[in-house]
Amino acid sequence: MRRYLALGLGVSIPSLASAAPVPEQAPLGQPTPAQPPAASPAAVQPPPAQPGSVQPAPAPPGPAPASPAQPAPAPLPPEAPPPTAETNPGVDNEAILPAGGPAAGPDPNATAAVGSEATPTAPPPPADERFELPPDPQGPVDDAADPSGGDEAPDPGMVGPRREPMMQALRGPIGLFYTALADVGGLYTFRFRLHTSFFRRREFTLSEQNEYGADTHSRVAGAVDLGFTFTKWTEAYVGVYTQANRNERADPNRVDPPVVFALGDATFGIKAAHKLANNAVGIGAVVGGTLLSGSDKLITQRANFNVDAVSTLDLRYLTASRAPVRLSANAGWMYDNSYDLVDFDRVDDAVSREVLRFSMGVNHSRVRLRVGADFPLRLGQQRQFGVDPIVEYSWNISTQEEQLFRELTALADGSPMPRSQSWVTVGLRANLYDGLHVSAAADIRTVSPNYEWGPAVAPWQAMLGLGWSFDPKPIVKEVEVEPTSLPEPVLDGRVVGHVLDAQGQPVPDARVSFPGLPVNTIVTDAAGSYASFRFPEGAVTVRVEVNGFEPVEQAVQIKPAKDTTLDVSLAAPLPPPEGTMQGMITDETGRGIAASVHIRGQGVDEPFTSTAAAGIAVALPVGPYTAVVSAPGFTPSEIMFEVTEAGYALAVSLTRAAPVETPNVSGSARGIRLRRGIAYRGLEVAERSLALLDELAVFLVGHPEFVAVEIRVHTDDRGNPRARSQARADAVMTYLISRGVAPQRLTAVGWGDRSPRAVNLTPQGRAQNNRTELRVVDYAAPPP
């Protein structure tokens, strides 16, 4: 915008030449119609020229030239050199010449041609005066918002007049195809993406050497992804994924259906990222989950969880040539529950089991590593089009083994990397118009795991995508404006800066005042920065006060119409005086016992341990405190004390507590017995059994001799006995811990249906098999 406006006013700038100093040299040649001579009141006008005579050129104001006037030479040849830096200091030697032909530097010995009026001509204006305006009173032009204002946009991340639109990866966050970028896109940007993938392969699970011949497997998958950037550093995403698999084979033993649908898996998550080193380095993290549906209904049956660290290095911001290279790396872990979607124990045929697992997208928990490189090329006059070649490498490392699938590994050739799934992705993404993206890519398998470590990797897969990134920020357009008058200059200056602690960290809410001046106190913001009122030129004292620090005063010199920077560093605060609280905790006999001393006061709220032999010694800030002293089998005691710099001597004697009556709970070294069984409602303890668990907690707290107790829960054979019994055992242990039982004393074990007491064919038999046992694992006899 500035360049176009300067061209429009270029012809008027020479008229201001009289206001600037001009070299005191005689001009050469006569003026052209497009550039009339500038009359000077001080110029001496020569008499009218006589026909056939030669008149000398008038001398300009100032010292006379060193050499006498010479006859007018012939017109200058076209190759006459332009003025040099030596003859015109400060003028651009490559300045564009005025219309009418090349110009020559002023010659003090030159005269006008015969028959012409010898009048000095104005020298051509310098190039910077012809094509640049004075500083814009409204502030500098935003070059990042106006990429056409120069040969290339200052920010390589711009596409046209706005930030480059970003697109989501196949599983949600902004990225390539599988690799997430450490970028969250423009603020309030909304993204929508559709993509599909497909492959078909003969001899996928069975080879021709199989007695029934080879199989042919094909898969088509699709997804819808949505993303939104709701803060400067954070984006949220959600997606729905589905796939259809067909496996064709002549196998009379197959029990899997020919076509399997995996319907409506929903993925969601949040990514946070931050740019460093002038946007060249990005770091961030992704936390997400997946709600898994089965093949027969759109109901969430299981859930996955993943966490990944992401990083990006953008060479466009590091190299002078703005090399279009961006490198990214991800590392994370996925906790995968998809194996619970199908009861594989009931699938007898090994091939059917593997085909069903692959078709349902079932996998193990795994470590996930992704590295990628893309080359964001920008095309068009305003770089409004983008082409982004992409190459990625994906590597999954299984952390779980499934014995049911080991049979197929024995029949097939083993993998050199049995836990690993890896593939290479090569693709291209294009930004066609205003955030509209198309993409195409192919996955090429590099490593497929042994079957017990995960499903096979497809040998190849083709992918197509269509997406749109909507940026609600307005597009910046060029408009020509008339120059405005300069505002009145501001003569007063300010003091700006930061308040920092001894470690260089910002100090928020610091009070900044100016002694001797009638102004209010200001406070620093969250970044520790402040900006003062405006003061006239001169010396000003700045005083900074922060609780816990000595006040700091510094003098600063105010400059007119400028901001003076003053960063104030605070000395390290003096630590509060301390004293030592030390002593012994004993029983009625004076024997030292191990106890817990929970101390509160002076900003302290935590427990400390007293040993039976050495007692306790804790350094505390000077001041009053309360403490609760407790030990297993003793009545707790609450005390109040005050620590001085001389310290405090602690002497507490605890009384052994009489065991609380627990008529429904009894125990010995062999086990703990309950008069009633514990009832459950689903996976939780039934409300009518909570009173029994309260009594059991009181018994365990009052009998520390039961050092370790195992909660063993048995169930009948319905559903998933192992998972149901483990959940119930965990529920009992969690409740006892909430009632004061130390966690290290309890162990929860789900025994399932492995030890039935009766046949599970009748309700009475199942009732006997659903029971809870309390086994004593470690028992220490109480002292006499």
Salt bridges, closest charged atoms under 4 A:
GLU152 OE1 - ARG322 NH1 3.63
GLU164 OE2 - ARG316 NH2 3.15
GLU164 OE2 - ARG326 NH1 4.00
GLU164 OE1 - ARG378 NH2 2.28
ASP183 OD1 - ARG163 NH2 2.70
ASP183 OD2 - LYS275 NZ 3.14
GLU208 OE2 - ARG202 NH2 2.54
ASP225 OD2 - HIS195 NE2 3.41
GLU235 OE1 - ARG191 NH2 3.25
GLU235 OE2 - LYS271 NZ 2.99
ASP251 OD2 - ARG249 NE 3.65
ASP256 OD1 - ARG249 NH2 2.61
ASP256 OD2 - ARG254 NH2 2.88
ASP308 OD1 - ARG368 NH2 2.74
ASP314 OD2 - ARG316 NH2 2.77
ASP336 OD2 - ARG366 NH1 2.82
ASP340 OD2 - ARG302 NE 3.59
ASP343 OD2 - ARG346 NE 3.03
GLU354 OE1 - ARG357 NH2 2.63
ASP374 OD2 - ARG326 NH2 2.65
ASP388 OD2 - ARG326 NH2 3.69
GLU401 OE2 - ARG406 NH2 1.98
ASP434 OD1 - ARG162 NH1 3.62
GLU545 OE2 - ARG543 NE 3.63
GLU553 OE2 - ARG543 NH1 2.66
ASP563 OD2 - ARG494 NH2 2.85
ASP567 OD1 - HIS498 ND1 3.53
ASP587 OD2 - ARG591 NE 3.68
ASP605 OD1 - HIS598 NE2 2.85
ASP605 OD1 - ARG600 NE 3.31
ASP694 OD1 - ARG739 NE 3.14
GLU710 OE2 - ARG712 NH2 2.97
GLU710 OE2 - ARG775 NH1 3.10
ASP716 OD2 - ARG718 NH2 2.87
ASP716 OD1 - ARG724 NH2 2.73
GLU773 OE1 - HIS714 NE2 3.41
GLU773 OE2 - ARG757 NH2 3.73
GLU773 OE2 - ARG771 NE 3.42
